Amino acid sequence: MSRPQYEVANVIERFGKQFVAQCNPNRYHRRVLNALSQCRTSEMGGHVHACDSCGQIRVSYNSCRNRHCPKCQASKQAFWVEDLLQATLPVKHYHIVFTVPHELNQICILDDGAFYNQLFAAVWDTLRTFGYTRFGVETGAVCVLHTWGQNLSLHPHVHCIVPETGLSLAGNLKTIGTGGKYLYPVRQLSVTFRGKLMDITKRRIKKLGVLPQYQKLLDTAWQKPWVVFCEPAFGKPEHVIKYLGQYTHRVAISNDRLLGMDDTGVTFLHKDYADNATQKPIKLEGVEFLRRFCQHILPLRFVKIRRYGIYSSRYRALELKANPKMVIKPIETSQQRLLRLTGFDVYLCPVCKKGTMHQMEELPQVRAPTTFYAILNDQYK
């Protein structure tokens, strides 16, 4: 696979100083941008490897491992999918997506961490309510937060996978479902979700003392139709897990969507859902691109993948206690696990495809005066 010609790191290097001067990002956002600009460069340090067959020398620079980096998510995604598959019940699962009207974006910007926590709470409360009231069971869900639209606009929504089973009051797993195409009636899900999120949001706004300023906006959001998207059941658990795995470790934009960059802005591909999801180019000014990108930097230590009900850690601990053999796993390194899951051997020589690359030297980190890190330090001395 060829390396993308343009990367988010290039955008940060070219427009970072201008973005800092105009938008004054907070310290955490600056730290994230700094990490992304240094990822897999000499500033991060690295290793020198040599092939034991052909003698090829390869210099590998370290990754930033930041969860917002487009280059550092592939292995994490593969590991997450395998871990979830091992903890998933062998039943049908449904993919459900909860979205909110764009009018609530202004409230989200007030305190994004609090708003996302409220969003998770409303989603799980809705699913749990339907499980109890319709089938008398404690259901479960694995929920993943996304905050962006295709054009990098703010668009909070939560992807969920919900099993077609739940824990009854008697302590037994019980199959649930309406017998139709979907797990729950979509319209009723939408109305219930709207009521729960709006109630939480209004109480929080009132507590902050700014309810009069946002009352009209809340009224507009209430009047709009809310959308809960539900797909038919997948045949096997691994199907829905691998499908959701496409969403878990995505970032706001991947490098392969970037088409070009000049002194004025950045051009990238986006799907126009109003035109049958046709991919079209769109251009943003460099500062605006970084401003939108920073909207999707999650708060420090914020958990964007959460498990609820029978998929929560509490139920998992009870299950492991009842069956201790479940915790036994073969001991393997990250490289061995990546090879088993993806077939990619990080130690295979990229030239002769026969030899093994062995580490010959470790390269220290380098702090160059022209880095984005230095620019930020100069700006905020």
N, C-alpha and C positions, 0 to 999 in steps of 0.2 A: 504494500500500500504506500503510495507516494505521500510525502509530507505536504500539508497544505501550504500554499504559497503565502497566504496571509494568516496571521494569528491575532487573537485578542491581545497578546503581549505586544505586538507591533503597534496596535492602536494606543495602548497605554504609553509606550515609549514616545510616540509622535505627539499625542494630544494630552498627555498627563499633566504637564506643567500648566497648560492653558486651562484644563479642567479644574485643577486645584485652585487657581487664581479666581476663576469665575464662580464656582459652585461651593467652595469651602467644605469639602467632605469631612466627616468626622474621622477621628484617629483610627478607629477600627476599619473603616472602608479604605483608608490609605494603606493600612497594613496589608489588607487583602490584595489591593492593586499592586503593591510592592512585591508580594509573594508571586503573583501571576507573571509579573514582568521579569522576574529572576528565574522562573521555573526552567530547569534543564539548560542552564547557562553556567559559565565558569564561576559566577558569583555564588552559586550554591555548592560549589565543590563537586567532586566526582571521583571516578576511578579509571585507570588505564588497564585494558585487558588485551591479552595476546592469544592468538589461536595456536594450539599445540600441534596443528597439522600443517597449515600453510604459512603461519607466522604473521598473519594479518593483525595490525594494531588497531584497537578501537578505544576511543575516549567516550565515556558515558558520564554525563553530568546528572546530578541528583535532581529529583522532582521536589516541588514545593509541598505536595500532598495536601494542598488546600482544597476543601470540598467545593469551592467555586471555580476551580481551574478546569478548563476544557480538556487538558492533557493528562489528568491524574485520576480518572474515574473508572477506567475499563476493568482493572483487576478488582477494585472494590465492588463493582456491580456483579461480577462473576461469583465472587465469594458470598455476597449477600443472597443471591438467587439460590445457591446450594444450601446455605444455612436455613433459609426459609422453607425450602423443599423438605428438609429433614424434619421440620416442625409442623408441617401441614397435614391436616386430616385427609384421608383418601376419599373425598366426596367432591361433588360439583361445587364450583365457586363462581361468583358473579363479580363483574367489574362495574363499580358505580362511581360516578364523578359528581361531586357537589361544587357548584360555582356560585358566585355572588355578583350582583349588579355592580357596574363600574361606579355608580354613585357612592358606594361605600369606600372607594379608594382614598378619598380625602380623610376619612376616619382612620383608615389603615395607616396612613402616613403619620398621623399623630403619634402612634406608638405601634410599630409593626409587630413587635414581639407579642404584645398583649392581644392585638387583633387576631394574630394567627393562633394563639392559644384558645381564644374564644371560638374561632372557626373549628378547630379540632373538637372542642367540647360540644358544640352544637351538632357536628356531624355524628359523633359517637352517641350522643344523647338521642338523636333521631333514630339511628339504627337499633339502639338498645330498646327504645320504646316500642318500635315495631316488632321486635323479637318477643318481648314480653306480652304485649297486648294481643297479638295475633296468634302466637304459638305457645306462649307460656314458657319460654326458654331464655337462657342467657346466651346470646349469640356472640360472635366475635368479628374482628375486622383487623386488617393491616392497612394503615392509612399513610399516604405520601403527599406532602404539601408541594405544590408548584405555585409560583407567583407570577409567571410571565405569559404574555401572548407571543405570537409569531413575530410581531414587530418590536419586541422588547418592552411593550407597554405593561403596566401593572395589571395583572389579571389573576388574583388569588383563586385557587381551586384545589380540591383534595381528591386524589385518586384512592379508591378503596377496593379491596377484595374481601368479599364476605362469603363464608361457607354456607352451604345448604344444610346446616345442622346447628344444633344448640344444646346446651346442657339444661335438662329439665329440672324441676324442683325435686324430683326423686334422685337426682344425681346421675342420670343416664343420658347418653347422647341421643337426640331425637331429630329425625329428618324434618325439615321445614320447607315451606314453599307454597305458593298459591296453586300449583299444578299447571300454571300457564308458562308464558315465555320468560317472565321476569320474576325475581324473588319477591319484590313488594310493588304495589301500584305506584307508578312514578309520580303521578299528579299529587297523590296524598303525601308521598315523601317530600315533594317540593314545598307544599303548604306547611307541613310540620317543621321542616328545616328552616323555612323563612321565619316562622313564629319564634322558634328557639333562638336563632342567631340575633334577630332584631331585639328580642327581650334582653339578651345579655348585653348587646351593644348599647341599647338605650340606657340601661342602668349604669353602665360604665361612663358614658358621656355625661349623665346627670351627676355622677360622683365627681367628675372632673370640673363640674360647674360651667360647662360650655354647651349645655343642651339647647338653649335658645338659638345659638349660632348654627346648629346642625339640625334643628327640628324639621325645616323644610326639606332638607336633603334626605332625612330619614323617611319622611312622608312619601317622597318621590320613589325611594327604593322599595317601600312597602307596596306601592301601587303597581310596580312592574312585575311581570311574570318571572318567577325564579325557575331556573333550569336545573334539574337533576337528571343526569344521563345514566342510563342503565343498559348494559349489554346482556344478551342471552347467556345462559350458563355455558361455561367451557366444559368440554368432555372430561378432561383429566386435570388434577391439581397442577401438574407440571406445566400445562398449557397456560393457565392464568398466571402462575408465578413468573414464568419466563416473559409473558406479555407485560406484566407489571414491572418486571425487571428493566424494561426499556425506559421506564419513567423514573426509577428510584434515584439514580445518580446523574441525571441530566443536569446541566447548568443552563443559564439563561440563553446562551448561544454557543454552538460548537464551531470550531475553527473551519470545518469543511463547508460552512454556510457563507463564509466571507468570500466575496468575489473580487473586491478591489479596494484600494485606499489611495487617496491623494491628499493634497495640502488642505482641502476643505472638509473632507468627510470620509465616510465608510459606506461601501455598497455591499449588501448581503441579500441572501435569498430568504423569502418568507412565503408561507402558504396562505393564499387568499381563499378563506373558507366561504366567502360570498360568491366565489367563482369556482365551485367544485374542487376546492383545495389545490388550485393551480399554483405552482411555484413561480413567483415573480420577484424580480430584483427591486430593492428599495434602498434609498440612500439617506443617511442621516449625517448631520454635521458631527465632527469628531467629539466635541464636548457633549453634545446631546446624546451620542451613542454611549459614552461613559456614564453620563448621568442616569440614563435608563438602566444600564448594566448594574450600577450601584443600588438601584431600587430593589434588586433581587439578591443582594448580599444579606443573608439571614443574620439575625442577631447572634452575638457571641454565645456559643454553647447551646444554641437553640436546637431542639431535636425535631427534625423534619420527617422522620419515619417513626410511626408509633403503632403499637399493637394493643388491642383492646379485647375485653371479654375472654373467651376461651383461648385466644391467641396471646394474651398478656403474659408477662413474666410470672405473675402470681400463679396462674393455672399451669404454666410450664414447670414451675418449681414443684408443684404437687404431683405432676405427671412423672417428673424425674425421680421424685422420692418414692413413688410407687413402683418404678421400673428403673433401678440404678444403672442397668446395662446400657441405657440410652446415651449416657454421657461418654461412653468409651469411643474414642475416635483414633484413627491411625495417625501417628506422628509424622508430619511432613512439613517441609519448609514452604514459604510462600511461593517460591519459584517452582517447586514440585507440584504444588496445588494448582498453580496457574497453568502449568503444562498439562495436567490431567483434565482440567476443565475447558481449556481453550485450544490446546494443541500447540501453543506458542512456547518455544524453548528459548529462554533469555540467554542461555549459555551456548547455544548453537552458533557456530561461525557464520556470519551473514554472507561471506564470500565463497568459501569452498563447500559449505553446507555439510561438512563431515566432522571437522574438528570441534573441540570444546574451548571456549574462551576462559582463560584463567586470569585472575587479577594480578597485575604486576606492580601497580603503584596506586596510592591514594592521593587525590588532589585536594588541597585545602580550599576553603571558601575565599573568594576574592571580593573585596569591596571597591568597586571602581567609582571614581568621583562623578562620572556621567550617568550613573544609574538613576532610576526613578526614586529609589530610596534616598539618594543624596538630594534630589530635587525637593522631596517632601521635607527632609530635615532642614534645608535652607529656607523653605517657605514657613516652617513652624518653629524656628529657633526661639 
